[in-house]
Amino acid sequence: MANAYRLRLGRYVRYRMASGKWVHAAVIAVTSQTAVRLAIPRSKFGGPNYADSPLTAATGVSGSMQQLNANADVSKMTSASQVNVWLPY
């Protein structure tokens, strides 16, 4: 398969937000070879809700990650102008 790469739960990728800023995000679900669902670990300095798991907890639940893109599929970046996309490290 051309351009094959390994996608698995917990793998970290780069996510480009709507603002154009890149953030570090973890894969919480793999829906296809090019689409995933992502979440951001909460900051260690953010208080008692810091966590890097569980990966599937809902947004705002104590001890969970913050889900990106309303927990909808996020496609792999295919052009430089796209936002709400991801790239592997």
Backbone as CSV, one residue per row, in Angstrom:
resi,resn,N_x,N_y,N_z,CA_x,CA_y,CA_z,C_x,C_y,C_z
1,MET,0.849,-1.170,0.000,0.000,0.000,0.000,0.899,1.239,0.000
2,ALA,0.656,2.154,-0.896,1.439,3.381,-0.977,1.188,4.260,0.245
3,ASN,2.246,4.878,0.737,2.155,5.804,1.870,1.530,5.184,3.118
4,ALA,1.774,3.920,3.346,1.212,3.255,4.528,1.931,3.730,5.793
5,TYR,1.221,3.874,6.863,1.789,4.225,8.163,0.916,3.570,9.217
6,ARG,1.450,3.398,10.395,0.724,2.703,11.448,-0.131,3.669,12.247
7,LEU,-1.402,3.366,12.340,-2.316,4.116,13.189,-2.780,3.187,14.285
8,ARG,-2.717,3.639,15.516,-3.164,2.828,16.642,-3.653,3.762,17.737
9,LEU,-4.450,3.224,18.618,-4.951,4.010,19.745,-3.787,4.479,20.599
10,GLY,-3.831,5.726,21.005,-2.789,6.277,21.850,-1.627,6.898,21.095
11,ARG,-1.531,6.680,19.785,-0.437,7.278,19.017,-0.620,8.794,18.987
12,TYR,0.483,9.525,19.097,0.416,10.979,19.034,0.637,11.459,17.606
13,VAL,-0.155,12.444,17.210,-0.082,13.053,15.893,-0.151,14.568,16.054
14,ARG,0.079,15.298,14.966,-0.085,16.751,14.960,-1.475,17.049,14.405
15,TYR,-2.179,17.960,15.055,-3.525,18.360,14.634,-3.508,19.850,14.333
16,ARG,-4.002,20.229,13.169,-4.056,21.645,12.801,-5.451,22.172,13.085
17,MET,-5.523,23.092,14.038,-6.801,23.661,14.457,-7.323,24.639,13.392
18,ALA,-8.570,25.069,13.536,-9.183,26.013,12.597,-8.401,27.328,12.542
19,SER,-7.724,27.673,13.617,-6.929,28.900,13.667,-5.614,28.765,12.906
20,GLY,-5.262,27.544,12.511,-4.000,27.284,11.830,-2.897,26.835,12.768
21,LYS,-3.160,26.848,14.074,-2.178,26.431,15.081,-2.087,24.902,15.119
22,TRP,-0.869,24.389,15.229,-0.657,22.948,15.359,-0.603,22.578,16.831
23,VAL,-1.268,21.470,17.215,-1.215,20.979,18.588,-0.904,19.486,18.573
24,HIS,-0.426,19.017,19.689,-0.086,17.618,19.927,-1.371,16.907,20.357
25,ALA,-1.774,15.842,19.671,-3.023,15.148,20.002,-2.821,13.638,19.949
26,ALA,-3.666,12.917,20.677,-3.608,11.454,20.709,-4.782,10.871,19.949
27,VAL,-4.542,9.747,19.278,-5.591,9.041,18.547,-6.463,8.297,19.553
28,ILE,-7.793,8.542,19.535,-8.702,7.825,20.431,-9.552,6.810,19.677
29,ALA,-9.593,6.905,18.333,-10.303,5.925,17.505,-9.760,6.019,16.094
30,VAL,-9.614,4.877,15.441,-9.195,4.822,14.049,-10.408,4.405,13.240
31,THR,-10.874,5.281,12.345,-12.070,4.976,11.565,-11.743,4.552,10.143
32,SER,-10.554,4.900,9.647,-10.070,4.426,8.344,-8.570,4.684,8.301
33,GLN,-7.928,4.370,7.188,-6.488,4.588,7.076,-6.138,6.079,7.072
34,THR,-7.103,6.931,6.747,-6.821,8.363,6.686,-7.665,9.193,7.647
35,ALA,-8.592,8.595,8.370,-9.443,9.351,9.294,-9.359,8.771,10.700
36,VAL,-9.238,9.657,11.668,-9.141,9.255,13.076,-9.971,10.202,13.925
37,ARG,-10.144,9.850,15.179,-10.730,10.747,16.175,-9.622,11.065,17.158
38,LEU,-9.560,12.328,17.581,-8.432,12.804,18.370,-8.854,13.436,19.680
39,ALA,-7.916,13.461,20.635,-8.115,14.142,21.913,-6.783,14.730,22.362
40,ILE,-6.879,15.789,23.152,-5.682,16.447,23.685,-5.579,16.137,25.176
41,PRO,-4.412,15.662,25.635,-4.228,15.487,27.077,-4.342,16.832,27.773
42,ARG,-4.970,16.854,28.927,-5.082,18.094,29.691,-3.748,18.415,30.333
43,SER,-3.505,19.689,30.549,-2.242,20.159,31.091,-1.990,19.628,32.497
44,LYS,-0.743,19.296,32.768,-0.331,18.884,34.113,-0.553,20.008,35.109
45,PHE,-0.556,21.240,34.608,-0.643,22.400,35.477,-2.078,22.914,35.588
46,GLY,-3.034,22.187,34.995,-4.415,22.632,34.972,-5.225,22.247,36.184
47,GLY,-4.645,21.536,37.120,-5.371,21.175,38.322,-5.703,19.697,38.396
48,PRO,-6.719,19.331,39.188,-7.017,17.932,39.472,-7.546,17.157,38.264
49,ASN,-7.935,17.831,37.190,-8.450,17.123,36.026,-7.367,16.690,35.051
50,TYR,-6.082,16.865,35.415,-5.013,16.433,34.525,-5.137,14.945,34.244
51,ALA,-5.026,14.586,32.985,-5.028,13.176,32.619,-4.542,13.003,31.196
52,ASP,-3.966,11.843,30.927,-3.671,11.478,29.546,-4.471,10.227,29.173
53,SER,-5.422,9.861,30.005,-6.347,8.762,29.739,-7.540,8.950,30.669
54,PRO,-8.659,8.328,30.558,-8.969,7.362,29.502,-9.198,8.066,28.168
55,LEU,-8.881,7.380,27.100,-8.956,7.972,25.777,-10.379,8.174,25.299
56,THR,-11.347,7.452,25.841,-12.708,7.498,25.313,-13.687,8.266,26.188
57,ALA,-13.218,8.881,27.261,-14.126,9.611,28.149,-14.682,10.854,27.466
58,ALA,-15.858,11.260,27.875,-16.509,12.430,27.296,-15.801,13.709,27.700
59,THR,-15.919,14.730,26.882,-15.334,16.034,27.170,-15.877,16.579,28.487
60,GLY,-15.005,17.087,29.321,-15.413,17.697,30.576,-15.487,16.749,31.751
61,VAL,-15.300,15.457,31.535,-15.324,14.483,32.618,-13.979,14.526,33.333
62,SER,-14.005,14.593,34.638,-12.778,14.654,35.415,-11.881,13.464,35.080
63,GLY,-10.604,13.755,34.851,-9.645,12.699,34.565,-9.721,12.172,33.149
64,SER,-10.160,12.994,32.208,-10.235,12.547,30.818,-9.478,13.499,29.911
65,MET,-9.331,13.114,28.673,-8.715,13.973,27.677,-9.789,14.852,27.051
66,GLN,-9.390,15.959,26.457,-10.322,16.856,25.784,-10.428,16.442,24.318
67,GLN,-11.621,16.043,23.885,-11.810,15.574,22.517,-11.773,16.740,21.534
68,LEU,-11.240,16.492,20.343,-11.134,17.504,19.302,-12.197,17.309,18.237
69,ASN,-12.552,18.391,17.564,-13.472,18.349,16.425,-14.809,17.719,16.796
70,ALA,-15.305,17.984,18.005,-16.595,17.462,18.490,-16.680,15.947,18.356
71,ASN,-15.534,15.277,18.519,-15.433,13.827,18.429,-15.844,13.292,17.055
72,ALA,-15.792,14.140,16.034,-16.053,13.700,14.654,-14.731,13.249,14.033
73,ASP,-14.826,12.522,12.939,-13.623,12.063,12.238,-12.783,13.245,11.778
74,VAL,-11.473,13.094,11.871,-10.527,14.097,11.401,-9.720,13.454,10.281
75,SER,-9.707,14.084,9.119,-9.005,13.533,7.959,-7.533,13.890,7.976
76,LYS,-6.731,13.071,7.286,-5.309,13.338,7.135,-5.126,14.519,6.190
77,MET,-4.144,15.341,6.477,-3.872,16.522,5.657,-3.407,16.107,4.265
78,THR,-4.006,16.718,3.232,-3.600,16.434,1.856,-3.144,17.686,1.112
79,SER,-3.408,18.880,1.665,-2.898,20.120,1.071,-2.564,21.114,2.183
80,ALA,-1.670,22.020,1.882,-1.144,22.940,2.896,-2.170,23.915,3.451
81,SER,-3.262,24.157,2.755,-4.236,25.150,3.209,-5.333,24.574,4.109
82,GLN,-5.337,23.277,4.317,-6.398,22.644,5.109,-6.247,22.913,6.597
83,VAL,-7.397,22.964,7.298,-7.426,23.041,8.755,-8.319,21.913,9.264
84,ASN,-8.298,21.666,10.571,-8.998,20.529,11.189,-8.557,19.228,10.532
85,VAL,-7.250,19.065,10.415,-6.648,17.884,9.824,-5.488,17.432,10.703
86,TRP,-4.961,16.241,10.444,-3.856,15.716,11.236,-2.735,15.233,10.321
87,LEU,-1.553,15.141,10.883,-0.372,14.571,10.226,0.373,13.715,11.239
88,PRO,0.945,12.603,10.801,1.764,11.815,11.733,3.070,12.531,12.027
89,TYR,3.677,12.212,13.173,5.003,12.785,13.476,6.018,12.043,12.656
